[in-house]
Amino acid sequence: MLTVLKNVTYRRLFAAQIVALIGTGLLTVALGLLAYDLAGQNAGAVLGTALTIKMLAYVGLAPVINALAARWPKKRVLIGADLIRAAMALCLPFVTEPWQIFVVIFLLQSASATFTPAFQSLIPTILEDERDYTRALSLSRLAYDMEALVSPAIAAVLLAVVSYNNLFVGTIAGFLFSAVMVAVTVLPKVTAPEMPQTSLWHRTTWGARIFWRNRRLRSLLALNLVVAAPTALVLVNTVVYVRDVLHRPDTDLALALACFGVGSMLVALSAPRLLDRFGDRAVMLTGAALIPTVLAGTTATTVFGVPGEEWWLLLGLWFLLGAANSTILTPSSRLLRDASTEETRPYVFTAQFSLSHACYLATYPLAGWVGAVAGLGWAALALTVLAMIGSAAAFLSWPRHIAAASAEPTLEEETVEQPVGKLA
């Protein structure tokens, strides 16, 4: 797997990704403790609202920004986004009211909505060989798991000697390091065809239309909902489980989040072999079947409890949810690459970024507000039902035998030869 790091350009971008995500992981822990400091037992509602605002930025701005910045130099886009994220993270230690969290998070995540799709769409151009690209996806998944594993571990150590506000310094450093690494990297020059005269709306929705025409990508849409359910439960309500239900110290919040990351990391490490042997469909739909089952177990544990064992059950369930999530998330970009051309790739990756995060618009407030008003058991049950719906839709949308994705039409072909009304 590590042989892919022989590519100097990918190695530098991967280093930037790892450090930025470690900083983001510190932000996750610090933000949870900041919300608890400001809102107490209503911290779940504050986090749910903050994460919903994050999703609004992702869903509403990512396609528009991509359409506007499609012709901008990728390096400038990535560096500018990193600098904005660092500036917003600098504001968080001075927050004193929940509404201030919401404003800062919106601006920070708007920059992330610019950075992430642009970064992801570069990797298939850098690594054209399919096996190398699959290894890169596994490494990328591992990098994301660093946010849920190494970052909480670092946070646990730091929290023993400093206050949580100091964790934001690590976030700022991560974004600045990412900007520096991008600046010193020679990115490939992609000479896309001349852009025909089309409306902003047409370019903004192009990726979504490609999704709707491809059956495997329609299945991926449903799988996005499956993944969003456990992610919302873990990110929004772990702090409430740990502090308010189990009455455990701050460091155990980091440990619980780390278990989620360990499960995901173990699957990501074995993903290249699993995908070579079983293929995308078998691996991803296995995760789609497992997630609702584990969520149902979480619901039962929350409602009925097991005296003296709640903490260990929580860690075990979080581990399984992380592993199941990774079976879907790790291979997902392979589907995007197969369903796109060099010209359409930024739009397809941006559509996945936006549409996947649209699912969190349902799951984050559900986890936060239902948990705060009706209790954690009802929140877990609601998320279980959503995961079951998504899993059923994924199985129905992705039959066993389906032709390989054909190349999508270029923007000019679609505009001139196939009117949008006939494609919808």
C-alpha positions in Angstrom: 0.0 0.0 0.0 2.8 2.4 0.9 4.4 2.0 -2.5 2.1 4.7 -3.8 4.0 7.2 -1.7 6.9 7.0 -4.1 5.0 9.5 -6.1 6.4 12.8 -4.8 3.4 14.9 -5.7 1.0 12.5 -4.0 3.3 12.1 -1.0 3.3 15.8 -0.3 -0.4 16.2 -0.7 -1.0 13.2 1.6 1.2 14.7 4.2 -0.8 17.9 4.0 -4.0 15.9 4.3 -2.8 14.0 7.4 -1.7 17.1 9.3 -4.8 19.1 8.4 -7.0 16.3 9.5 -5.2 15.8 12.8 -5.9 19.5 13.4 -9.5 19.0 12.5 -9.7 16.1 15.0 -8.4 18.4 17.7 -11.1 20.8 16.7 -13.8 18.1 17.0 -12.8 17.3 20.6 -12.3 21.0 21.6 -15.6 22.0 20.0 -17.5 19.3 21.9 -16.0 20.5 25.2 -16.6 24.1 24.3 -20.3 23.4 23.6 -20.6 21.5 26.9 -19.0 24.4 28.7 -21.5 26.9 27.2 -24.6 24.8 27.2 -24.2 21.9 29.7 -26.6 19.0 29.1 -27.8 20.8 26.0 -24.4 20.5 24.4 -25.8 17.9 22.0 -28.3 20.4 20.7 -25.6 23.1 20.2 -23.3 20.6 18.4 -26.2 19.4 16.3 -27.0 22.9 15.2 -23.3 23.7 14.5 -22.9 20.6 12.4 -26.1 21.3 10.6 -24.7 24.7 9.7 -21.6 23.0 8.5 -23.7 20.8 6.2 -25.6 23.8 4.9 -22.3 25.3 3.8 -21.2 22.0 2.2 -24.5 21.4 0.4 -25.3 24.9 -0.7 -21.9 26.3 -1.5 -19.8 23.4 -2.8 -21.4 23.1 -6.2 -21.6 26.8 -6.7 -18.0 27.4 -5.7 -16.9 24.6 -8.0 -18.8 26.0 -10.9 -17.3 29.5 -10.3 -13.8 28.2 -9.7 -13.6 25.5 -12.3 -11.1 27.5 -14.3 -9.1 28.8 -11.4 -5.6 27.4 -10.7 -6.1 24.5 -8.2 -3.0 25.5 -6.2 -4.4 29.0 -5.4 -7.8 27.6 -4.6 -6.3 25.0 -2.1 -4.0 27.5 -0.4 -6.6 30.2 -0.1 -9.1 27.8 1.5 -6.5 26.6 4.0 -5.6 30.2 5.0 -9.3 31.0 5.6 -9.8 27.9 7.7 -6.8 28.8 9.8 -8.1 32.3 10.4 -11.5 31.0 11.5 -10.0 28.4 13.9 -8.1 31.3 15.4 -11.4 32.9 16.4 -12.8 29.9 18.3 -10.9 30.3 21.6 -12.5 33.7 22.0 -16.1 32.4 21.6 -18.4 33.1 24.5 -21.9 32.5 23.1 -23.3 29.6 21.1 -24.3 31.8 18.2 -20.7 32.8 17.7 -19.8 29.1 17.3 -22.4 28.9 14.5 -21.0 31.9 12.6 -17.3 30.8 12.8 -18.2 27.2 11.9 -20.2 28.4 8.8 -17.2 30.4 7.5 -14.6 27.7 8.3 -16.7 25.0 6.6 -17.4 27.2 3.6 -13.6 27.1 3.1 -13.6 23.4 3.5 -16.4 23.1 0.9 -13.9 24.7 -1.5 -10.8 22.7 -0.4 -12.0 19.1 -0.2 -13.6 18.5 -3.6 -10.8 20.3 -5.4 -8.2 18.1 -3.5 -10.1 14.8 -4.1 -10.5 15.5 -7.8 -6.8 16.0 -8.2 -5.8 12.5 -7.0 -7.1 10.5 -10.0 -5.1 12.8 -12.2 -2.0 12.3 -10.2 -2.4 8.5 -9.9 -3.8 7.1 -13.2 -3.2 3.4 -12.5 -6.3 1.8 -10.9 -4.3 -0.2 -8.3 -2.3 2.8 -7.2 -5.6 4.8 -7.0 -7.2 2.1 -4.8 -4.1 2.2 -2.5 -4.4 6.0 -2.4 -8.1 5.7 -1.4 -7.1 3.4 1.5 -4.4 5.8 2.6 -6.9 8.6 2.3 -9.4 6.7 4.5 -6.6 6.1 7.0 -5.9 9.9 7.0 -9.5 10.6 7.8 -9.3 8.0 10.6 -6.4 9.9 12.1 -9.0 12.5 12.9 -10.9 10.0 14.9 -7.9 8.1 16.4 -4.6 10.0 16.7 -6.3 13.4 17.3 -8.3 12.2 20.3 -5.2 10.5 21.7 -3.2 13.7 21.3 -6.2 15.6 22.8 -6.3 13.2 25.8 -2.6 13.9 26.5 -2.9 17.6 26.1 -6.1 17.8 28.2 -4.1 16.4 31.1 -1.9 19.5 31.2 -3.8 22.3 29.4 -7.3 23.6 28.9 -9.3 22.6 25.9 -9.0 26.0 24.3 -5.3 25.3 23.6 -6.4 22.5 21.3 -7.5 25.1 18.7 -3.8 26.0 18.3 -3.2 22.6 16.9 -6.0 23.1 14.4 -4.5 26.4 13.2 -1.1 24.8 12.8 -2.6 21.9 10.8 -4.3 24.2 8.3 -1.1 26.3 7.9 1.0 23.3 7.3 -1.4 22.1 4.7 -1.1 25.4 2.9 2.7 25.3 2.9 2.8 21.7 1.6 0.4 22.6 -1.3 2.5 25.7 -2.0 5.7 23.6 -2.5 4.1 20.9 -4.5 4.1 20.9 -8.3 0.6 20.0 -9.3 -0.3 18.4 -12.7 -1.5 20.8 -15.3 -4.9 19.7 -16.4 -5.8 21.2 -19.8 -9.6 21.0 -19.8 -11.5 21.6 -23.0 -12.8 25.2 -23.6 -15.8 25.8 -21.5 -18.9 26.5 -23.6 -21.2 29.3 -22.7 -23.6 27.8 -20.2 -25.5 29.2 -17.2 -24.1 29.0 -13.7 -27.1 26.8 -12.8 -26.3 24.4 -15.6 -22.7 24.0 -14.4 -23.8 23.8 -10.7 -26.2 20.9 -11.3 -24.1 19.0 -13.9 -22.6 16.6 -11.3 -26.0 15.9 -9.8 -27.4 15.0 -13.2 -24.6 12.6 -13.8 -25.4 10.9 -10.5 -29.0 10.5 -11.4 -28.2 8.8 -14.7 -25.8 6.2 -13.2 -27.3 3.4 -11.2 -24.3 2.7 -9.1 -24.0 6.4 -8.2 -27.7 6.4 -7.3 -26.9 3.5 -5.0 -24.1 5.6 -3.6 -26.6 8.3 -2.8 -28.5 5.8 -0.6 -25.3 4.6 1.0 -24.5 8.2 1.9 -27.6 8.2 4.1 -26.5 4.9 5.7 -23.1 6.4 6.6 -24.6 9.7 7.9 -26.7 7.9 10.6 -23.9 6.4 12.7 -21.6 9.4 12.0 -24.2 11.8 13.5 -24.8 9.6 16.5 -21.0 9.4 17.3 -20.1 13.0 16.6 -23.1 14.7 18.2 -24.0 12.5 21.1 -20.8 10.9 22.3 -20.1 13.8 24.6 -23.5 13.4 26.1 -23.1 9.7 26.5 -19.7 10.1 28.2 -20.3 13.2 30.3 -24.0 13.2 31.2 -25.0 9.5 31.1 -21.9 7.7 32.2 -20.4 10.6 34.2 -16.9 9.9 32.9 -14.0 12.5 32.5 -13.1 14.5 29.4 -10.3 12.2 28.4 -12.8 9.3 27.9 -14.6 11.4 25.3 -11.4 11.2 23.3 -11.1 7.4 23.9 -14.7 6.8 22.7 -14.0 8.7 19.5 -10.8 6.9 19.1 -12.6 3.5 19.1 -14.7 4.7 16.2 -11.5 5.5 14.4 -9.8 2.2 15.2 -12.6 0.3 13.6 -12.5 2.4 10.5 -8.7 2.2 10.2 -8.6 -1.6 10.4 -11.0 -1.9 7.5 -9.2 0.8 5.5 -5.9 -1.2 5.9 -7.5 -4.3 4.4 -9.6 -2.6 1.8 -7.2 -3.2 -1.3 -7.3 -6.9 -0.7 -11.0 -7.0 0.0 -11.8 -5.0 -3.1 -9.6 -7.1 -5.3 -11.3 -10.3 -4.1 -14.9 -9.3 -3.6 -15.4 -6.1 -5.6 -17.0 -2.8 -4.8 -20.6 -4.0 -4.5 -20.1 -6.8 -2.0 -17.8 -4.8 0.2 -20.0 -1.6 0.3 -23.3 -3.4 0.7 -21.9 -5.5 3.5 -21.4 -2.3 5.4 -24.9 -1.2 4.5 -26.3 -4.3 6.1 -24.1 -4.1 9.2 -24.7 -0.4 10.1 -28.5 -0.7 10.8 -27.9 -3.8 12.9 -25.3 -2.2 15.1 -27.5 1.0 15.5 -30.3 -1.3 16.6 -28.0 -2.7 19.2 -27.1 0.8 20.3 -30.7 1.7 20.7 -31.4 -1.4 22.8 -28.4 -0.7 25.0 -29.4 2.9 25.4 -32.9 2.1 26.4 -32.4 -1.0 28.6 -28.7 -0.7 29.6 -26.5 -3.3 31.1 -25.4 -2.2 34.6 -21.7 -2.0 35.0 -21.0 -2.7 31.3 -22.4 0.4 29.6 -18.9 1.9 29.0 -17.4 -1.2 27.4 -20.5 -1.7 25.3 -20.3 1.9 24.0 -16.7 1.4 23.0 -17.5 -1.9 21.2 -20.5 -0.5 19.4 -18.5 2.6 18.3 -15.7 0.3 17.0 -18.2 -1.7 14.9 -19.8 1.5 13.5 -16.4 2.8 12.5 -15.6 -0.4 10.7 -18.9 -0.6 8.9 -18.6 3.0 7.8 -15.2 2.4 6.3 -16.5 -0.4 4.1 -18.6 2.2 2.3 -16.4 5.3 2.5 -13.1 3.8 1.3 -14.2 2.4 -2.1 -16.7 5.2 -2.9 -14.3 7.3 -4.9 -13.7 4.3 -7.2 -17.3 4.6 -8.3 -16.9 8.3 -8.9 -13.7 7.9 -11.0 -15.3 5.2 -13.1 -18.4 7.3 -13.8 -16.5 10.4 -14.9 -14.1 11.8 -17.5 -11.3 14.2 -16.9 -13.6 17.1 -17.7 -16.5 15.9 -15.6 -14.4 14.7 -12.7 -14.4 17.9 -10.6 -18.2 18.2 -11.0 -18.8 14.5 -10.0 -16.6 14.7 -7.0 -18.2 18.0 -5.9 -21.7 16.5 -6.4 -20.7 13.6 -4.1 -19.3 16.0 -1.6 -22.5 18.1 -1.6 -25.0 15.2 -1.8 -23.4 13.1 0.8 -23.3 16.0 3.2 -27.0 16.7 2.4 -27.7 13.5 4.3 -26.2 15.0 7.4 -28.8 17.8 7.2 -31.2 15.2 8.3 -29.1 13.2 10.7 -27.2 15.9 12.7 -30.3 17.8 13.9 -32.0 14.4 14.5 -29.2 13.2 16.7 -28.9 16.6 18.5 -32.4 17.8 19.0 -34.2 14.5 19.4 -31.5 13.4 21.9 -32.0 16.7 23.8 -35.8 16.7 23.8 -36.8 13.0 23.9 -33.6 11.2 25.0 -30.7 9.4 23.5 -32.7 6.2 23.0 -35.2 7.9 20.7 -32.4 9.6 18.8 -30.7 6.2 18.2 -33.9 4.6 17.1 -34.7 7.4 14.6 -31.2 7.1 13.1 -31.6 3.3 12.9 -34.7 3.7 10.9 -33.0 6.1 8.5 -30.1 3.7 8.0 -32.5 0.9 7.3 -34.2 3.0 4.6 -30.9 3.9 3.0 -29.7 0.3 3.1 -32.8 -1.0 1.4 -32.5 1.7 -1.3 -28.8 0.9 -1.9 -29.5 -2.9 -2.4 -32.4 -2.1 -4.8 -30.4 0.5 -6.8 -27.3 -1.7 -7.4 -28.2 -5.0 -8.9 -25.7 -7.8 -9.0 -25.0 -7.6 -12.8 -24.7 -4.1 -14.1 -22.7 -2.8 -17.0 -19.6 -0.8 -16.3 -20.2 3.0 -16.3 -19.9 4.5 -19.7 -18.1 7.9 -20.2 -20.4 10.8 -19.4 -21.0 13.4 -22.1 -18.9 16.5 -22.0 -20.5 19.7 -21.0 -20.6 20.9 -24.6 -22.2 17.7 -25.8 -24.8 17.8 -23.1 -25.6 21.5 -23.7 -25.8 21.3 -27.5 -27.0 17.8 -28.2 -29.0 16.8 -25.1 -31.1 19.5 -23.6 -31.3 19.5 -19.8 -35.0 19.0 -19.8 -34.6 15.6 -21.5 -31.9 14.5 -19.1 -33.8 15.3 -15.9 
